[in-house]
Amino acid sequence: MLKIFLSSHGKFASGIQSSCGILLGPSENLTVFDAYIDQSSVQDHLDPFFETVSPEDQVLLCSDLFGGSVNQVMYTYLTRPNTRLVAGVNMTFMMNILGEDPEDTLTDERLDEIIEESREYLRRVEFEAPAAAEDQGGDFF
């Protein structure tokens, strides 16, 4: 089974969990930790999380910021079997990961595809004036 641990500075992680829950429904394979809002640390939550991981499970650690303190702690867990780390996650990434069947193997190739697709959704959006035909009541998008 794919087990996901998402952590962030502040409430970003629980916010993504909430939004994904609204759009996709609850995910039993997602654990989140919002760092720096109380005295507990990322490690205080990762150690019990790994106690639930069996040898055949895959683990995907997800952090908000590459090189940030949360990511640095998660990095030390990469020595664990079947564990990968993705930094700089966004909503698109998490929706795609949570949309995968947790019983299927998440290959490196599929993970890279999801990362690349997630990058495409980060963009500046510009207003485009409707064409003359669309001014007559056509759709905007």
Backbone as ProteinMPNN parsed JSONL, in Angstrom:
{"seq_chain_A": "MLKIFLSSHGKFASGIQSSCGILLGPSENLTVFDAYIDQSSVQDHLDPFFETVSPEDQVLLCSDLFGGSVNQVMYTYLTRPNTRLVAGVNMTFMMNILGEDPEDTLTDERLDEIIEESREYLRRVEFEAPAAAEDQGGDFF", "coords_chain_A": {"N_chain_A": [[0.836, -1.18, 0.0], [0.418, 2.274, -0.681], [1.584, 4.752, 1.363], [1.208, 7.986, 2.536], [2.849, 10.835, 3.747], [2.404, 14.066, 4.574], [3.79, 17.174, 5.215], [4.186, 20.512, 6.473], [5.243, 23.967, 6.833], [3.397, 25.626, 9.141], [-0.174, 25.667, 8.532], [-0.516, 24.641, 5.964], [-0.35, 21.947, 5.09], [-2.55, 20.606, 6.363], [-4.515, 22.143, 5.232], [-4.354, 21.478, 2.496], [-5.069, 18.798, 2.758], [-7.714, 19.108, 3.634], [-8.894, 20.437, 1.418], [-8.466, 18.525, -0.629], [-9.989, 16.495, 0.441], [-12.559, 17.537, 0.171], [-12.794, 17.619, -2.613], [-12.072, 15.028, -3.496], [-12.881, 13.204, -1.64], [-12.433, 11.454, 1.513], [-9.103, 10.327, 2.399], [-7.609, 7.478, 3.353], [-4.978, 6.802, 3.355], [-3.4, 8.984, 3.797], [-1.434, 10.974, 5.86], [-1.065, 13.872, 7.783], [0.941, 16.633, 8.938], [1.143, 19.662, 10.532], [3.673, 21.787, 10.903], [5.416, 23.72, 13.403], [3.316, 24.953, 14.745], [2.827, 24.209, 17.241], [4.546, 22.7, 20.02], [5.443, 20.231, 19.11], [7.451, 18.213, 16.912], [8.423, 17.555, 13.47], [9.756, 15.125, 13.368], [8.729, 13.954, 15.683], [6.3, 13.123, 14.74], [6.815, 11.667, 12.451], [8.198, 9.347, 13.271], [6.206, 7.73, 14.726], [4.476, 7.436, 12.52], [6.018, 5.858, 10.747], [6.019, 3.532, 12.204], [3.661, 2.367, 11.498], [4.089, 1.422, 9.018], [4.496, -1.26, 6.865], [6.776, -3.835, 5.642], [6.16, -4.266, 2.917], [4.913, -1.954, 2.113], [4.806, 1.178, 0.32], [6.288, 4.354, 0.801], [5.566, 7.74, 0.624], [6.923, 10.705, 1.195], [6.041, 14.055, 1.608], [6.742, 17.446, 1.224], [6.469, 21.001, 1.839], [8.395, 22.85, 0.993], [11.372, 22.864, -0.754], [14.45, 22.213, 0.699], [13.741, 23.492, 3.009], [13.224, 23.481, 6.626], [11.393, 21.453, 7.381], [11.517, 19.753, 5.177], [14.21, 19.051, 5.359], [14.291, 17.46, 7.677], [12.648, 15.351, 6.85], [14.212, 14.338, 4.809], [16.154, 12.844, 6.121], [14.918, 10.441, 6.514], [15.016, 9.035, 4.208], [16.609, 6.834, 4.076], [15.129, 4.712, 4.797], [13.423, 1.715, 3.783], [11.782, 1.594, 0.591], [11.03, 4.312, 0.458], [10.307, 7.568, -0.589], [10.8, 11.061, -1.37], [9.175, 14.091, -2.005], [9.442, 17.46, -2.698], [8.049, 20.768, -2.4], [5.337, 20.508, -2.989], [2.1, 20.878, -4.539], [-1.423, 21.654, -4.885], [-2.427, 20.339, -7.187], [-0.541, 18.289, -7.512], [-0.958, 16.781, -5.125], [-3.662, 16.024, -5.441], [-3.462, 14.395, -7.713], [-1.731, 12.37, -6.783], [-3.246, 11.338, -4.669], [-5.315, 10.403, -6.151], [-4.371, 8.137, -7.308], [-4.435, 4.552, -7.22], [-4.054, 3.277, -4.069], [-3.233, 0.7, -3.626], [-1.832, -0.092, -5.815], [1.448, -0.24, -7.31], [3.436, 2.598, -7.14], [5.34, 3.794, -9.512], [8.651, 5.104, -10.21], [8.645, 6.38, -12.662], [5.919, 7.019, -13.047], [5.547, 8.706, -10.849], [7.277, 10.802, -11.574], [5.895, 11.703, -13.849], [3.558, 12.724, -12.668], [4.643, 14.781, -11.129], [5.637, 16.437, -13.179], [3.26, 17.103, -14.548], [2.004, 18.523, -12.525], [3.557, 20.789, -12.365], [2.779, 22.126, -14.646], [0.385, 23.298, -13.989], [0.956, 25.508, -12.527], [0.923, 28.732, -13.177], [0.82, 31.997, -14.693], [-2.146, 33.735, -15.111], [-3.801, 35.394, -17.613], [-6.097, 37.943, -18.525], [-8.248, 37.527, -21.228], [-9.766, 39.224, -23.764], [-13.082, 38.707, -24.911], [-13.83, 37.34, -28.148], [-15.411, 38.925, -31.021], [-17.72, 37.442, -31.785], [-18.209, 36.056, -29.495], [-18.909, 38.111, -27.879], [-21.553, 38.393, -28.332], [-22.942, 36.897, -26.559], [-21.696, 34.475, -26.157], [-19.751, 31.762, -24.701], [-17.356, 32.357, -22.093], [-15.015, 30.951, -21.48]], "CA_chain_A": [[0.0, 0.0, 0.0], [1.102, 3.566, -0.688], [1.292, 5.581, 2.537], [1.678, 9.344, 2.254], [3.008, 11.739, 4.882], [2.532, 15.439, 4.088], [4.056, 18.121, 6.284], [4.459, 21.869, 5.998], [5.352, 25.053, 7.795], [2.046, 26.137, 9.334], [-1.334, 24.815, 8.242], [-0.609, 24.312, 4.54], [-0.596, 20.51, 4.914], [-3.941, 20.282, 6.704], [-5.35, 22.827, 4.248], [-4.394, 20.628, 1.302], [-5.867, 17.626, 3.113], [-9.107, 19.531, 3.66], [-9.34, 20.69, 0.043], [-8.528, 17.241, -1.342], [-11.12, 15.765, 0.991], [-13.769, 18.079, -0.442], [-12.823, 17.289, -4.038], [-11.856, 13.607, -3.78], [-13.33, 12.364, -0.537], [-11.359, 11.187, 2.483], [-8.025, 9.41, 2.023], [-7.128, 6.735, 4.52], [-3.539, 6.593, 3.271], [-2.731, 10.284, 3.945], [-1.19, 11.513, 7.198], [-0.528, 15.231, 7.671], [1.444, 17.306, 10.133], [1.414, 21.094, 10.403], [4.813, 22.079, 11.775], [5.638, 25.039, 13.996], [2.136, 25.573, 15.341], [2.915, 23.848, 18.657], [5.901, 22.276, 20.403], [5.838, 18.946, 18.521], [8.313, 18.326, 15.733], [8.164, 16.645, 12.358], [10.264, 13.818, 13.774], [7.774, 13.409, 16.657], [5.169, 12.545, 14.013], [7.306, 10.703, 11.461], [8.541, 8.066, 13.907], [4.991, 6.901, 14.853], [3.974, 7.118, 11.177], [6.779, 4.729, 10.218], [5.639, 2.326, 12.942], [2.496, 1.786, 10.813], [4.527, 1.002, 7.683], [4.965, -2.645, 6.783], [7.853, -3.968, 4.663], [5.703, -4.202, 1.525], [4.347, -0.631, 1.83], [5.586, 2.276, -0.244], [6.097, 5.588, 1.549], [5.84, 8.98, -0.087], [7.004, 11.872, 2.062], [5.791, 15.265, 0.827], [6.97, 18.67, 1.995], [6.055, 22.232, 1.178], [9.478, 23.711, 0.521], [12.66, 22.202, -0.926], [15.519, 22.806, 1.492], [13.222, 24.015, 4.27], [13.49, 22.64, 7.794], [10.534, 20.269, 7.317], [12.116, 18.907, 4.145], [15.49, 18.545, 5.849], [14.014, 16.346, 8.592], [12.143, 14.236, 6.039], [15.349, 13.82, 4.043], [16.878, 11.842, 6.923], [14.157, 9.193, 6.478], [15.173, 8.39, 2.901], [17.335, 5.567, 4.226], [14.128, 3.678, 5.059], [13.044, 1.002, 2.551], [10.625, 2.005, -0.206], [10.662, 5.67, 0.852], [10.686, 8.656, -1.501], [10.481, 12.394, -0.871], [8.897, 15.117, -3.001], [9.377, 18.784, -2.071], [7.376, 21.802, -3.176], [4.07, 19.983, -3.489], [0.969, 21.786, -4.71], [-2.729, 20.998, -4.862], [-2.519, 19.424, -8.323], [0.273, 17.115, -7.198], [-1.609, 15.965, -4.101], [-4.869, 15.429, -6.015], [-3.052, 13.302, -8.592], [-1.197, 11.281, -5.962], [-4.359, 10.72, -3.942], [-6.163, 9.756, -7.147], [-3.774, 6.848, -7.656], [-4.88, 3.446, -6.385], [-2.996, 3.055, -3.075], [-2.811, -0.701, -3.657], [-0.93, -0.268, -6.956], [2.801, 0.261, -7.15], [3.72, 3.908, -7.728], [6.681, 3.71, -10.079], [9.372, 6.372, -10.344], [8.2, 7.005, -13.905], [4.601, 7.621, -12.81], [5.763, 9.821, -9.933], [7.837, 11.896, -12.375], [4.798, 12.236, -14.68], [2.683, 13.523, -11.804], [5.395, 16.003, -10.8], [5.675, 17.286, -14.379], [1.91, 17.623, -14.77], [1.734, 19.496, -11.472], [4.26, 22.027, -12.733], [2.025, 22.789, -15.709], [-0.748, 24.02, -13.414], [1.465, 26.737, -11.933], [1.074, 29.666, -14.292], [0.184, 33.307, -14.615], [-3.351, 33.75, -15.923], [-4.083, 36.73, -18.135], [-7.431, 38.159, -19.056], [-8.347, 37.584, -22.677], [-11.046, 39.808, -24.159], [-13.83, 37.801, -25.783], [-13.895, 37.665, -29.579], [-16.66, 39.616, -31.386], [-18.832, 36.491, -31.769], [-18.469, 35.724, -28.112], [-19.553, 39.276, -27.276], [-22.991, 38.269, -28.556], [-23.517, 35.978, -25.583], [-20.989, 33.19, -26.155], [-19.066, 31.384, -23.48], [-16.136, 33.085, -21.791], [-13.846, 30.054, -21.486]], "C_chain_A": [[0.882, 1.244, 0.0], [0.641, 4.357, 0.527], [1.977, 6.924, 2.34], [1.734, 10.14, 3.545], [3.304, 13.118, 4.328], [2.745, 16.358, 5.269], [4.456, 19.461, 5.698], [4.751, 22.792, 7.17], [3.951, 25.645, 7.947], [1.008, 25.161, 8.809], [-1.544, 24.492, 6.765], [-0.979, 22.842, 4.329], [-2.043, 20.155, 5.238], [-4.911, 20.994, 5.772], [-5.465, 22.028, 2.963], [-5.225, 19.383, 1.583], [-7.354, 17.968, 3.096], [-9.652, 19.726, 2.245], [-9.449, 19.405, -0.755], [-9.697, 16.405, -0.836], [-12.438, 16.229, 0.397], [-13.893, 17.593, -1.885], [-12.77, 15.791, -4.334], [-12.473, 12.672, -2.751], [-12.152, 12.062, 0.376], [-10.347, 10.177, 1.955], [-7.456, 8.77, 3.275], [-5.603, 6.604, 4.524], [-2.744, 7.896, 3.389], [-2.66, 10.669, 5.411], [-0.588, 12.895, 7.013], [-0.026, 15.722, 9.015], [1.756, 18.753, 9.78], [2.498, 21.461, 11.41], [4.787, 23.527, 12.272], [4.369, 25.73, 14.479], [2.001, 25.179, 16.811], [4.34, 23.341, 18.909], [6.341, 20.96, 19.785], [6.605, 19.175, 17.219], [7.889, 17.352, 14.646], [8.602, 15.23, 12.754], [9.331, 13.158, 14.795], [6.594, 12.726, 15.967], [5.609, 11.512, 12.978], [7.615, 9.342, 12.092], [7.299, 7.201, 14.131], [4.38, 6.532, 13.504], [4.696, 5.885, 10.633], [6.512, 3.43, 10.985], [4.441, 1.633, 12.296], [2.848, 1.225, 9.437], [5.026, -0.43, 7.739], [6.014, -2.755, 5.671], [7.4, -3.874, 3.204], [5.089, -2.858, 1.148], [5.349, 0.271, 1.123], [5.278, 3.514, 0.591], [6.46, 6.758, 0.659], [5.773, 10.112, 0.922], [6.857, 13.102, 1.185], [5.99, 16.478, 1.72], [6.626, 19.888, 1.154], [7.193, 22.968, 0.488], [10.8, 22.949, 0.443], [13.718, 22.95, -0.122], [15.053, 23.392, 2.809], [13.441, 23.027, 5.404], [12.645, 21.373, 7.807], [11.121, 19.259, 6.331], [13.43, 18.294, 4.624], [15.3, 17.38, 6.813], [13.542, 15.132, 7.794], [13.264, 13.555, 5.256], [16.074, 12.708, 4.807], [16.17, 10.492, 6.939], [14.283, 8.467, 5.136], [15.991, 7.107, 2.947], [16.378, 4.408, 4.513], [13.739, 3.006, 3.745], [11.792, 1.597, 1.902], [10.118, 3.415, 0.124], [11.201, 6.671, -0.148], [10.196, 9.978, -0.924], [10.271, 13.334, -2.046], [8.733, 16.434, -2.251], [8.671, 19.767, -2.998], [6.03, 21.369, -3.718], [3.02, 21.085, -3.607], [-0.317, 20.966, -4.757], [-2.871, 19.979, -5.99], [-1.738, 18.142, -8.05], [-0.461, 16.207, -6.214], [-2.883, 15.316, -4.635], [-4.51, 14.244, -6.913], [-2.513, 12.113, -7.801], [-2.333, 10.565, -5.236], [-5.343, 10.034, -4.882], [-5.62, 8.417, -7.619], [-4.349, 5.769, -6.732], [-3.773, 3.133, -5.373], [-2.498, 1.613, -3.03], [-1.861, -0.985, -4.819], [0.451, 0.281, -6.627], [2.928, 1.611, -7.853], [5.163, 3.889, -8.21], [7.339, 5.087, -10.095], [8.908, 7.113, -11.586], [6.854, 7.697, -13.721], [4.717, 8.815, -11.863], [6.323, 11.03, -10.681], [6.785, 12.525, -13.29], [3.885, 13.146, -13.87], [3.369, 14.83, -11.427], [5.383, 16.953, -11.987], [4.303, 17.89, -14.66], [1.579, 18.71, -13.75], [2.4, 20.833, -11.758], [3.474, 22.821, -13.773], [0.863, 23.616, -15.173], [-0.329, 25.275, -12.658], [1.743, 27.704, -13.078], [0.402, 30.992, -13.981], [-0.992, 33.293, -15.573], [-3.634, 35.186, -16.322], [-5.51, 36.783, -18.648], [-7.355, 38.225, -20.57], [-9.727, 38.118, -23.02], [-11.764, 38.846, -25.086], [-13.806, 38.285, -27.231], [-15.26, 38.273, -29.877], [-17.862, 38.674, -31.325], [-19.209, 36.139, -30.338], [-19.121, 36.888, -27.377], [-21.063, 39.21, -27.407], [-23.624, 37.251, -27.606], [-22.843, 34.626, -25.532], [-20.307, 32.926, -24.818], [-17.754, 32.147, -23.324], [-14.907, 32.206, -21.922], [-14.058, 28.954, -22.464]], "O_chain_A": [[1.953, 1.262, 0.605], [-0.553, 4.603, 0.699], [3.164, 6.994, 2.021], [0.793, 10.128, 4.338], [4.333, 13.324, 3.684], [1.97, 16.331, 6.225], [4.988, 19.545, 4.591], [4.536, 22.447, 8.332], [3.378, 26.121, 6.967], [1.282, 23.97, 8.661], [-2.644, 24.109, 6.366], [-1.822, 22.527, 3.489], [-2.695, 19.467, 4.454], [-6.017, 20.503, 5.541], [-6.553, 21.911, 2.399], [-6.005, 18.957, 0.731], [-8.162, 17.188, 2.592], [-10.734, 19.241, 1.915], [-10.422, 19.21, -1.483], [-10.325, 15.685, -1.611], [-13.331, 15.42, 0.146], [-14.975, 17.202, -2.322], [-13.358, 15.332, -5.314], [-12.57, 11.467, -2.986], [-11.007, 12.378, 0.05], [-10.685, 9.291, 1.17], [-6.895, 9.443, 4.14], [-5.003, 6.329, 5.563], [-1.544, 7.914, 3.112], [-3.669, 10.692, 6.116], [0.3, 13.08, 6.182], [-0.49, 15.299, 10.074], [2.524, 19.036, 8.86], [2.267, 21.447, 12.619], [4.215, 24.417, 11.643], [4.34, 26.954, 14.61], [1.176, 25.732, 17.538], [5.229, 23.544, 18.082], [7.509, 20.592, 19.915], [6.429, 20.182, 16.533], [7.094, 16.442, 14.881], [7.889, 14.259, 12.498], [9.159, 11.939, 14.777], [5.96, 11.846, 16.55], [4.859, 10.587, 12.665], [7.32, 8.303, 11.5], [7.32, 6.028, 13.759], [3.827, 5.442, 13.352], [4.056, 4.97, 10.115], [6.758, 2.344, 10.461], [4.223, 0.442, 12.518], [2.004, 0.624, 8.772], [5.876, -0.772, 8.562], [6.124, -1.852, 4.842], [8.173, -3.447, 2.345], [4.773, -2.638, -0.021], [6.562, 0.15, 1.3], [4.146, 3.703, 1.037], [7.515, 6.775, 0.024], [4.704, 10.437, 1.439], [7.482, 13.187, 0.128], [5.471, 16.532, 2.835], [6.508, 19.814, -0.069], [6.965, 23.648, -0.513], [11.291, 22.446, 1.454], [13.863, 24.166, -0.246], [15.878, 23.754, 3.648], [13.8, 21.872, 5.171], [13.135, 20.317, 8.207], [11.207, 18.066, 6.621], [13.722, 17.138, 4.32], [16.063, 16.415, 6.775], [13.99, 14.012, 8.041], [13.254, 12.338, 5.071], [16.551, 11.745, 4.206], [16.768, 9.493, 7.339], [13.708, 7.393, 4.959], [16.056, 6.375, 1.96], [16.784, 3.247, 4.473], [13.726, 3.658, 2.701], [10.87, 2.041, 2.586], [8.916, 3.673, 0.074], [12.376, 6.643, -0.514], [9.289, 10.006, -0.093], [11.081, 13.375, -2.972], [7.976, 16.514, -1.284], [8.694, 19.617, -4.219], [5.621, 21.813, -4.791], [3.047, 22.08, -2.882], [-0.29, 19.738, -4.679], [-3.38, 18.879, -5.773], [-2.219, 17.043, -8.326], [-0.574, 15.002, -6.443], [-3.158, 14.161, -4.31], [-5.177, 13.21, -6.876], [-2.817, 10.965, -8.128], [-2.374, 9.335, -5.195], [-6.117, 9.178, -4.455], [-6.334, 7.647, -8.261], [-4.706, 6.055, -5.589], [-2.668, 2.762, -5.77], [-1.445, 1.341, -2.452], [-1.163, -1.998, -4.815], [0.6, 1.156, -5.773], [2.568, 1.746, -9.023], [6.094, 3.961, -7.409], [6.659, 6.11, -10.005], [8.789, 8.338, -11.571], [6.663, 8.824, -14.18], [4.048, 9.829, -12.063], [5.891, 12.159, -10.446], [6.781, 13.74, -13.486], [3.487, 14.213, -14.337], [2.727, 15.881, -11.411], [5.142, 18.149, -11.82], [4.205, 19.075, -14.979], [0.942, 19.707, -14.089], [1.858, 21.887, -11.426], [3.507, 24.052, -13.774], [0.405, 24.543, -15.841], [-1.185, 26.028, -12.195], [2.682, 27.514, -13.851], [-0.47, 31.083, -13.116], [-0.85, 32.883, -16.725], [-3.697, 36.079, -15.478], [-6.052, 35.793, -19.14], [-6.492, 38.904, -21.127], [-10.739, 37.543, -22.62], [-11.14, 38.233, -25.952], [-13.766, 39.486, -27.498], [-16.177, 38.148, -29.066], [-18.926, 39.076, -30.854], [-20.382, 35.948, -30.018], [-19.805, 36.688, -26.373], [-21.78, 39.894, -26.677], [-24.743, 36.798, -27.847], [-23.376, 33.704, -24.914], [-20.3, 33.775, -23.928], [-17.126, 32.533, -24.31], [-13.872, 32.652, -22.415], [-13.193, 28.093, -22.622]]}, "name": "protein", "num_of_chains": 1, "seq": "MLKIFLSSHGKFASGIQSSCGILLGPSENLTVFDAYIDQSSVQDHLDPFFETVSPEDQVLLCSDLFGGSVNQVMYTYLTRPNTRLVAGVNMTFMMNILGEDPEDTLTDERLDEIIEESREYLRRVEFEAPAAAEDQGGDFF"}
